[in-house]
Amino acid sequence: MCGINGIYKFSGNSYDPKLIRSMNDTLAQRGPDAAGEYSDEYVQLGHRRLSIIDLDQKSDQPFHSNDGRYILVFNGEIYNYRTIKAAITDYEFKTNGDTEVVLAAYLKYGAACLKMFNGMFAFAIWDKEKKELFIGRDRLGIKPLYYVLTNESIIFSSSLKSILSTGLIEKKIAQNSLIDYLRYQTVHAPYTIIEGVFSIMPGQSLLVNEENPPKFNTYWSATRDFRRGSNSISEVQSNVQELLSESVDLRLMSDVPFGAFLSGGIDSSIIVALMAKTRSQKIDTFSVSFKEESYSEAKYAKQIANLYKTNHHEIELGVDEFKDLIPEAFKNVDHPSGDGLNTYVVSKKTREAGIKMALSGLGGDELFAGYSVFNQIPNLQSKKWLYSFPSYFRKPLGVMNHAIKGTIGSAKIKEILKQPTFDLEYVYQFYRQVAMDDQVLKLVKVNSLPESAVLRNVHELVGYRKEGWDLPPLSRISVAEMSTYMQNILLRDADQMSMAVGLELRVPFLDHNLVEYVLGVRDDIKRPITAKKLLVDSFKDLIPESIYNRKKMGFVLPYEHWMRAELKPFCEDRLNQLKKINYFRPEGLDQYWHQFLKGDKRVTWSRIWPLVALGDWIKENEIIG
């Protein structure tokens, strides 16, 4: 696990080498074990290393091919690298890790090597002879890769801050991205919060040279590469057991101490159970508990830890401890997000215990229909009598309902009832929306808002008559969740918060073999009569009923209380930072904050906190707008 940087100037006469050093310095926390640079007339490459596999210095990067023609910078892990290595008999390997295997596979198979890799990765390979740069990113977008493309150069990096450190890009907020952030507490790829900076998409590669236009290629897509499942429930359960067990086993490959995040929920409990079955030594597990008892899941985590005799570390937090961690955590946020501090806390404590790699249950809810949206949307779509009425007839019903209840929920229902149909692409956009459009219009100086990024993304992936329409309906919701909320919030936060403390986080539920299989499972086998029924039934012998039958709490912090008391001055200072951005209405921000303080049902803490996080990021990075 590492961080990569690069600048390719197409016409030659590359930029000052100090730029790549600056980029590398910005990535120091992602790779504290080693640093390296490469420069020639056209390209500069930088790398920071967090050593997890093959600790030998021979695997440091940038990594050169045996003939010196190709240079690689690579971030991530290839879990099946030994199998790929064994198949490449015409290359003389000089190291024992996965880095050299990535390069050797590219030399032998070209861009097709991407389909062979099972892992999380972002890498770039420079061909000195062809003056050509090849860039690839993993299928699910677990590892980040940002870029800026102009007529004269491409700049790329694992970090948005690293790109900004070059001074080649104006630190200017993109207006449409700001709207996206206000709506969803994130910016959806390929866009970022900064104008002109983009993300390589998950499952995508990019070929760049001086003679031809940049060539993007999608080598993997959930809507295209899923597999049809069996009609037998027992066979599906057996296959899920085998695929997830194999995924966990692969992700325990490590030359350093490792552990697991354990919240006491279904997903992390199954991961810990499978780890304990696979390894004879005690597993280190880590969980966050709160002095505020109503927010704590500590007893459930302890139950699993006791059952599997793990070396359990419980991190108890109160207001004072959390307050001290906030500035530190925010300082390490690479791209602004309204979430993620909880991941920072548990990552920090895990790393302080001497652990350099940990497994997480991230992805289980999205893949196995664990969220309420997997029930809510099918239930809505089953009300044929409701959507048989035209939208102009339904609209007053939503307005009336919201006038009575005045909650975020009723505001979303009002918007859903306005839609032309209840197809997924139209209704899903509101389930993850944080600030509704009428609220956003009061916060920013615009008269109308652009199309929802979530609507656009879901339409392209699983909209009516699109490729993803062949998926089972619940799997279409899974793809919507994975391509929006999971990729642009959960995975981004997991990466930036764990790497901020030099911890590698692995996610077994996102093994592409498991994802492809589960997306093809029929709804009647997967349908969530109870939470994640297929997953639970597949592993019922590993986790007690008290774990899978309890009410889902989620992994949240007690912000509601803190923000009105101990954290109030901090919040107000960061909200005031937003007033320096020309796009915002200062009076709108003040009104929004006062609505929260007065307990307005439509302005809960989760609507305010993303603004606080954005204000801090703007201040920390000296952003203009």
C-alpha positions in Angstrom: 0.0 0.0 0.0 1.5 3.3 -1.0 1.0 6.6 -2.9 1.9 7.4 -6.4 2.6 10.6 -8.4 3.4 11.5 -11.9 3.8 14.3 -14.4 4.1 13.7 -18.2 4.8 16.7 -20.4 4.0 15.6 -23.9 6.4 17.9 -25.8 9.4 17.0 -23.5 11.5 19.4 -21.4 9.8 18.3 -18.3 8.8 20.5 -15.3 11.2 21.3 -12.5 12.0 18.1 -10.5 11.1 20.0 -7.3 7.4 19.5 -8.3 7.6 15.7 -8.0 9.4 16.0 -4.7 6.7 18.3 -3.5 4.0 15.8 -4.5 5.9 13.0 -2.8 6.3 15.0 0.4 2.5 15.6 0.4 2.0 11.8 0.3 4.4 11.1 3.2 1.7 9.7 5.5 0.6 7.2 2.8 4.1 5.7 2.6 6.3 6.3 5.6 8.7 3.4 4.9 10.4 4.5 1.7 10.4 7.2 -1.0 11.6 7.3 -4.6 11.6 9.4 -7.8 12.3 9.0 -11.5 12.8 11.8 -14.0 13.7 12.0 -17.7 13.0 14.6 -20.4 9.3 13.8 -20.6 8.1 12.3 -17.3 8.5 12.5 -13.6 7.3 9.7 -11.3 7.2 9.6 -7.6 6.4 6.9 -5.0 5.9 6.6 -1.2 5.9 3.1 0.2 4.1 1.4 3.0 5.7 -2.0 3.1 3.3 -4.9 3.6 4.4 -7.6 1.2 8.1 -8.3 0.5 9.8 -5.8 2.8 13.1 -6.0 0.9 14.4 -2.7 -0.5 14.6 -4.3 -4.0 10.8 -3.8 -4.2 11.1 0.0 -3.6 9.7 2.1 -6.4 9.7 3.6 -9.0 10.4 0.0 -10.2 12.4 -0.6 -13.4 12.0 -3.5 -15.8 15.1 -5.7 -16.4 15.9 -3.9 -19.6 15.3 -0.5 -18.2 12.7 0.4 -20.8 9.6 0.4 -18.4 9.2 2.2 -15.1 6.3 1.4 -12.7 4.7 3.2 -9.8 2.1 1.1 -8.0 -0.3 1.6 -5.1 -2.2 -1.4 -3.6 -2.1 -5.1 -3.4 -2.5 -7.9 -6.0 -3.7 -10.9 -3.9 -3.3 -13.5 -6.6 0.2 -12.3 -7.7 1.8 -15.7 -7.0 -0.5 -17.5 -9.4 0.2 -14.8 -12.1 3.9 -15.0 -11.4 4.0 -18.8 -11.9 2.4 -18.3 -15.4 5.0 -15.9 -16.6 8.0 -18.1 -17.3 9.8 -15.8 -19.7 10.6 -13.1 -17.3 13.5 -13.2 -14.8 12.1 -12.1 -11.5 14.4 -10.5 -8.9 11.9 -9.8 -6.1 9.4 -11.8 -4.1 6.5 -9.3 -4.1 3.6 -8.2 -6.2 5.1 -5.0 -7.6 7.3 -6.7 -10.1 4.5 -9.1 -11.1 2.4 -6.1 -12.1 5.1 -4.9 -14.4 5.9 -8.3 -15.8 2.2 -9.0 -16.5 1.9 -5.8 -18.4 5.0 -6.6 -20.5 3.6 -10.0 -21.4 -0.2 -9.3 -21.7 -0.4 -5.5 -22.2 -3.6 -3.9 -21.0 -5.3 -7.3 -20.7 -3.2 -7.8 -17.5 -5.8 -5.7 -15.6 -8.4 -8.5 -16.0 -6.0 -11.0 -14.4 -5.4 -9.0 -11.2 -7.4 -9.7 -8.1 -6.8 -6.8 -5.8 -7.0 -3.2 -5.0 -4.7 -1.0 -7.1 -3.8 2.1 -9.0 -0.7 2.2 -11.1 1.1 3.9 -13.9 3.7 2.4 -16.3 6.0 4.6 -18.4 7.4 3.2 -21.7 10.6 5.2 -22.4 10.8 4.0 -26.0 7.3 4.8 -27.1 7.0 7.8 -24.8 3.7 6.3 -23.6 2.0 6.2 -20.2 -0.4 3.5 -19.2 -2.6 4.0 -16.1 -5.0 1.5 -14.5 -7.4 1.5 -11.5 -9.0 -1.5 -9.7 -12.5 -2.7 -10.6 -14.4 -1.3 -7.5 -12.4 1.9 -7.0 -10.9 0.9 -3.7 -7.7 2.8 -4.4 -7.9 6.5 -5.5 -6.4 8.0 -8.6 -6.8 11.7 -9.5 -5.6 13.4 -12.7 -5.4 16.7 -14.6 -5.3 16.5 -18.3 -4.3 19.5 -20.5 -3.1 20.0 -24.0 0.5 19.8 -22.9 0.6 17.4 -19.9 -1.1 15.0 -17.6 -0.6 15.1 -13.8 -1.8 12.2 -11.7 -1.7 11.2 -8.1 -3.2 9.1 -5.3 -3.9 12.4 -3.6 -5.9 15.5 -4.6 -3.7 17.5 -2.2 -0.6 16.2 -3.9 -1.8 17.6 -7.3 -2.6 20.9 -5.7 0.9 21.1 -4.2 2.4 21.5 -7.7 1.0 25.0 -8.1 0.1 24.1 -11.7 -3.6 23.9 -10.8 -5.7 26.8 -9.5 -7.2 25.9 -6.1 -10.7 26.8 -7.3 -13.9 25.1 -6.3 -15.9 23.7 -9.2 -19.5 25.1 -8.9 -21.4 22.0 -10.0 -19.2 19.9 -7.7 -20.1 22.1 -4.8 -23.8 21.6 -5.5 -23.1 17.8 -5.7 -21.4 18.0 -2.3 -24.2 20.0 -0.7 -26.7 17.4 -1.9 -24.8 14.3 -1.1 -21.9 15.2 1.3 -19.4 14.1 -1.5 -18.5 14.7 -5.1 -19.2 11.9 -7.5 -16.5 10.6 -9.8 -15.2 11.4 -12.3 -15.5 14.9 -10.9 -13.8 16.3 -7.8 -14.4 19.4 -5.6 -11.6 21.2 -7.6 -12.2 22.6 -11.1 -10.2 20.7 -13.7 -9.2 17.7 -11.4 -10.9 14.4 -12.2 -10.8 10.7 -11.1 -9.9 7.7 -13.2 -13.1 5.7 -12.9 -13.2 2.3 -11.2 -12.5 -0.5 -13.7 -10.9 2.0 -16.1 -7.5 2.4 -17.8 -6.0 5.3 -19.6 -3.3 5.4 -22.3 -1.5 8.7 -23.0 1.1 9.6 -25.5 2.2 12.7 -27.4 0.8 11.6 -30.8 -2.8 10.5 -30.1 -5.7 11.7 -28.0 -5.9 10.1 -24.5 -7.7 6.7 -24.7 -9.9 5.7 -21.8 -11.1 2.1 -21.7 -13.5 0.4 -19.3 -12.1 -3.1 -18.8 -14.7 -4.1 -16.1 -18.3 -3.2 -15.2 -20.6 -4.6 -12.6 -23.5 -4.4 -15.1 -21.6 -6.2 -17.8 -19.5 -8.7 -15.9 -21.9 -10.2 -13.4 -22.6 -13.9 -13.5 -26.0 -15.6 -13.4 -26.5 -17.5 -10.2 -27.9 -20.9 -9.5 -31.6 -21.6 -8.9 -30.7 -23.7 -5.8 -30.7 -21.8 -2.5 -28.4 -24.3 -0.9 -26.0 -24.1 -3.9 -26.0 -20.3 -3.8 -25.2 -20.3 0.0 -22.4 -22.8 -0.5 -20.9 -20.6 -3.3 -21.1 -17.5 -1.1 -19.4 -19.4 1.7 -16.6 -20.5 -0.6 -16.1 -17.2 -2.4 -16.0 -15.1 0.8 -13.8 -17.6 2.6 -11.4 -17.5 -0.3 -11.5 -13.7 -0.3 -10.6 -13.5 3.3 -7.9 -16.0 3.0 -6.3 -14.1 0.1 -6.4 -10.9 2.1 -4.5 -12.3 5.0 -1.4 -12.4 2.9 1.0 -10.2 4.7 4.6 -9.9 6.0 3.6 -7.5 8.8 1.2 -7.8 11.8 -2.5 -7.6 10.9 -5.9 -7.3 12.5 -9.5 -6.5 11.9 -12.1 -3.8 12.6 -14.9 -5.3 14.7 -18.1 -3.3 15.2 -20.2 -6.2 16.4 -22.4 -6.1 13.3 -23.0 -8.9 10.9 -20.3 -8.1 8.3 -17.3 -7.5 10.6 -18.3 -10.5 12.8 -18.3 -12.9 9.8 -14.9 -11.5 8.6 -13.4 -12.0 12.1 -14.9 -15.5 12.3 -13.4 -16.5 8.9 -10.0 -15.0 9.9 -10.1 -17.1 13.1 -10.9 -20.2 11.2 -8.0 -19.6 8.7 -5.3 -18.6 11.2 -4.1 -20.4 14.3 -2.7 -17.4 16.0 -4.9 -14.9 17.9 -6.4 -12.2 15.8 -6.2 -8.6 16.9 -9.6 -6.9 16.7 -10.4 -3.2 17.2 -13.7 -1.4 18.0 -14.9 2.0 19.1 -17.1 2.4 22.1 -18.7 5.4 23.6 -19.2 6.6 27.1 -22.7 7.6 26.0 -24.2 4.1 26.4 -27.0 4.5 23.8 -24.5 4.9 21.0 -22.2 2.0 21.9 -22.1 -1.4 20.3 -19.3 -2.6 22.5 -21.1 -5.5 24.1 -21.7 -7.1 20.6 -18.1 -6.7 19.6 -17.0 -8.2 22.9 -19.3 -11.2 22.3 -17.6 -12.0 18.9 -14.2 -11.3 20.4 -14.8 -13.8 23.2 -16.3 -16.4 20.9 -13.3 -16.4 18.7 -10.8 -15.6 21.5 -9.3 -12.5 19.7 -6.9 -10.1 21.3 -9.6 -7.4 21.5 -8.9 -3.6 21.7 -11.8 -1.4 22.7 -11.3 2.3 22.1 -13.6 4.3 24.5 -14.4 7.8 23.4 -15.9 10.8 25.1 -16.3 14.4 24.1 -12.9 15.6 25.2 -11.0 12.8 23.5 -12.9 13.2 20.3 -12.5 17.0 20.3 -8.8 16.6 20.5 -8.8 14.2 17.5 -11.0 16.3 15.1 -8.3 18.9 14.0 -5.8 16.1 13.5 -8.3 14.0 11.5 -9.5 16.9 9.4 -5.9 17.9 8.6 -5.5 14.5 6.9 -8.6 14.7 4.8 -7.5 14.6 1.2 -10.9 15.2 -0.5 -13.7 16.8 1.6 -16.3 14.4 3.0 -19.1 14.6 5.5 -18.1 11.3 7.0 -15.0 9.3 7.9 -13.9 10.5 11.4 -14.9 7.3 12.9 -12.7 5.4 10.5 -9.8 7.7 11.4 -10.2 7.0 15.2 -10.2 3.2 14.8 -7.4 3.4 12.2 -5.2 5.5 14.5 -5.7 3.2 17.5 -5.1 0.1 15.4 -1.8 1.5 14.0 -0.7 2.6 17.5 -1.1 -1.1 18.6 1.6 -2.0 16.0 -0.8 -3.2 13.3 0.0 -2.2 9.7 -2.8 -4.0 7.9 -6.5 -4.6 8.9 -9.6 -6.2 7.3 -12.9 -4.4 7.3 -16.5 -5.4 6.7 -17.1 -2.5 4.2 -19.2 -3.5 1.2 -21.4 -6.2 2.9 -24.5 -4.0 3.1 -24.3 -2.9 -0.5 -23.7 -6.4 -1.8 -26.1 -8.3 0.4 -29.0 -5.8 0.6 -28.4 -4.6 4.1 -29.8 -1.1 3.9 -33.4 -0.1 4.3 -33.4 1.2 0.7 -33.5 -2.4 -0.5 -36.9 -2.8 1.1 -38.2 0.8 0.5 -37.7 1.0 -3.2 -39.3 -2.4 -4.0 -42.2 -1.5 -1.7 -42.7 1.8 -3.4 -42.6 0.2 -6.9 -45.2 -2.4 -5.8 -47.8 0.3 -5.2 -49.0 0.3 -8.8 -52.2 2.1 -7.8 -50.1 5.1 -6.8 -47.9 5.5 -9.9 -50.9 4.9 -12.1 -51.8 8.5 -11.4 -49.9 11.1 -13.4 -47.3 13.1 -11.5 -49.3 16.3 -11.5 -51.9 14.5 -9.5 -49.4 12.9 -7.1 -47.5 16.1 -6.4 -50.2 17.8 -4.2 -50.3 14.6 -2.0 -46.6 15.0 -1.3 -46.8 18.7 -0.6 -49.7 18.1 1.8 -47.8 15.3 3.6 -44.7 17.4 4.0 -46.7 20.4 5.3 -48.0 18.2 8.1 -44.8 16.3 9.0 -42.1 18.7 8.1 -39.3 16.1 8.2 -36.5 15.2 5.9 -38.4 11.9 5.2 -41.5 13.8 4.1 -39.4 16.1 2.0 -38.0 13.2 0.1 -41.4 11.6 -0.4 -42.6 14.9 -1.8 -39.8 14.8 -4.4 -40.4 11.2 -5.2 -44.1 11.8 -5.9 -43.1 14.4 -8.5 -41.1 12.0 -10.6 -42.5 10.8 -14.0 -42.2 7.1 -12.9 -41.0 5.2 -9.9 -38.1 3.5 -11.8 -34.9 3.2 -9.9 -33.1 5.9 -11.7 -35.7 8.5 -10.7 -36.4 7.6 -7.1 -33.0 6.4 -5.9 -31.4 9.9 -6.1 -33.4 11.0 -3.1 -32.5 8.2 -0.7 -28.9 9.3 -0.1 -29.6 13.0 -0.5 -28.5 15.1 2.5 -29.7 18.6 1.8 -32.8 18.8 -0.4 -32.7 21.1 -3.5 -34.8 23.9 -1.9 -32.3 24.0 1.0 -29.3 24.0 -1.4 -30.8 27.0 -3.3 -30.9 28.9 0.0 -27.2 28.2 0.6 -25.7 29.1 -2.8 -26.0 32.0 -5.2 -27.7 30.3 -8.1 -31.2 30.4 -9.4 -31.4 26.8 -10.6 -29.5 23.6 -9.9 -27.8 21.1 -12.3 -29.1 17.6 -12.8 -28.4 15.3 -9.9 -25.1 13.5 -10.3 -26.7 10.4 -8.7 -29.6 10.5 -11.2 -27.1 10.8 -14.0 -24.9 7.9 -12.8 -27.7 5.5 -12.0 -29.4 6.2 -15.3 -26.2 5.4 -17.2 -25.6 2.2 -15.2 -29.0 0.6 -14.5 -31.5 2.9 -16.2 -34.4 1.6 -18.3 -33.0 -0.1 -21.4 -29.4 0.3 -20.3 -27.0 -2.6 -19.9 -27.7 -3.0 -16.2 -31.4 -3.6 -16.8 -30.5 -7.3 -17.2 -29.6 -7.4 -13.5 -32.1 -8.6 -10.9 -33.9 -5.6 -9.4 -32.2 -5.8 -6.0 -28.8 -6.0 -7.7 -29.7 -2.9 -9.6 -30.1 -1.2 -6.3 -26.7 -2.7 -5.2 -25.0 -1.2 -8.3 -26.6 2.2 -7.5 -25.3 2.0 -3.9 -21.9 0.8 -4.9 -21.3 3.3 -7.7 -22.5 6.3 -5.6 -22.5 6.1 -1.8 -19.9 3.3 -1.4 -17.3 4.4 -4.0 -17.5 8.1 -3.4 -18.0 8.2 0.4 -17.2 4.9 2.1 -14.2 3.8 0.1 -12.8 7.3 -0.3 -13.0 7.8 3.5 -11.7 4.4 4.3 -8.7 5.0 2.1 -7.9 8.6 3.2 -8.4 8.0 6.9 -6.5 4.7 7.2 -3.7 5.9 5.0 -3.4 9.1 7.1 -1.9 6.9 9.8 -0.1 4.4 7.6 -2.6 1.6 7.9 -3.5 -0.6 5.0 -7.3 -1.5 5.0 -8.5 -4.5 3.0 -12.1 -5.2 2.1 -12.9 -8.9 1.5 -16.6 -8.2 0.5 -15.3 -6.4 -2.6 -13.4 -9.3 -4.1 -14.6 -9.0 -7.7 -15.3 -12.7 -7.9 -17.8 -12.5 -5.0 -19.3 -9.2 -6.4 -19.9 -10.7 -9.8 -21.5 -13.8 -8.3 -23.8 -12.1 -5.8 -25.0 -9.5 -8.3 -26.3 -12.4 -10.4 -28.3 -14.0 -7.6 -32.1 -13.9 -8.0 -34.2 -11.7 -5.8 -36.3 -14.5 -4.3 -33.1 -16.0 -2.9 -31.5 -12.7 -1.8 -34.7 -10.7 -0.7 -34.1 -9.1 2.7 -36.9 -10.5 4.8 -34.4 -10.0 7.5 -31.2 -8.0 7.3 -28.8 -9.6 4.7 -30.7 -12.8 4.8 -28.6 -14.6 2.2 -25.3 -13.6 3.9 -26.6 -14.6 7.4 -28.0 -17.9 6.2 -24.7 -18.7 4.5 -22.8 -18.2 7.7 -25.3 -18.9 10.4 -23.1 -21.5 12.1 -20.3 -18.8 12.6 -22.2 -16.0 14.3 -24.8 -16.1 17.2 -28.4 -15.1 16.8 -27.9 -12.1 19.1 -25.7 -10.6 16.4 -27.8 -11.1 13.3 -31.2 -10.6 14.9 -30.4 -7.3 16.7 -31.4 -3.9 15.4 -28.9 -2.3 13.1 -27.2 0.7 14.8 -24.6 1.8 12.3 -21.1 3.1 13.2 -21.8 6.7 14.1 -20.6 9.2 16.7 -22.9 11.2 19.0 -22.6 14.4 17.0 -26.1 15.7 17.8 -25.2 16.4 21.4 -21.7 17.5 20.8 -22.4 20.1 18.1 -24.8 22.0 20.3 -22.4 22.1 23.2 -18.7 21.3 23.3 -18.2 21.5 19.5 -20.4 24.5 18.9 -17.5 27.1 18.6 -15.6 24.8 16.3 -18.6 24.3 14.0 -19.4 28.1 13.9 -15.8 28.9 13.0 -15.8 26.4 10.1 -19.1 27.5 8.8 -17.8 31.1 8.7 -15.0 29.9 6.5 -17.6 29.0 3.8 -18.7 32.6 3.7 -15.3 33.4 2.1 -16.3 31.3 -0.9 -18.2 33.6 -3.4 -20.7 30.9 -4.3 -22.3 30.8 -0.8 -25.0 33.0 0.6 -23.8 34.0 4.1 -27.3 34.7 5.4 -28.4 31.2 4.1 -25.6 29.6 6.1 -26.6 31.5 9.2 -30.2 30.5 8.9 -29.3 26.8 8.3 -27.2 26.8 11.5 -29.9 28.4 13.6 -32.4 25.9 12.3 -30.2 23.1 13.6 -29.7 24.8 17.0 -33.5 25.2 17.3 -34.1 21.5 16.5 -35.7 21.9 13.1 -36.5 18.3 11.9 -35.2 19.1 8.4 -31.8 20.3 9.6 -30.3 17.5 11.6 -26.6 17.2 12.6 -25.9 15.1 9.5 -27.0 18.1 7.3 -24.6 20.5 9.1 -21.5 18.4 9.7 -20.6 18.1 5.9 -20.6 21.9 5.8 -18.3 22.0 8.9 -16.0 19.5 7.2 -15.9 21.4 4.0 -15.2 24.7 5.8 -12.3 23.1 7.6 -10.9 21.6 4.3 -11.2 25.0 2.6 -9.3 26.7 5.4 -6.6 24.0 5.6 -6.0 24.0 1.9 -6.4 27.7 1.1 -9.1 27.1 -1.5 -10.7 29.9 -3.4 -14.1 30.1 -5.0 
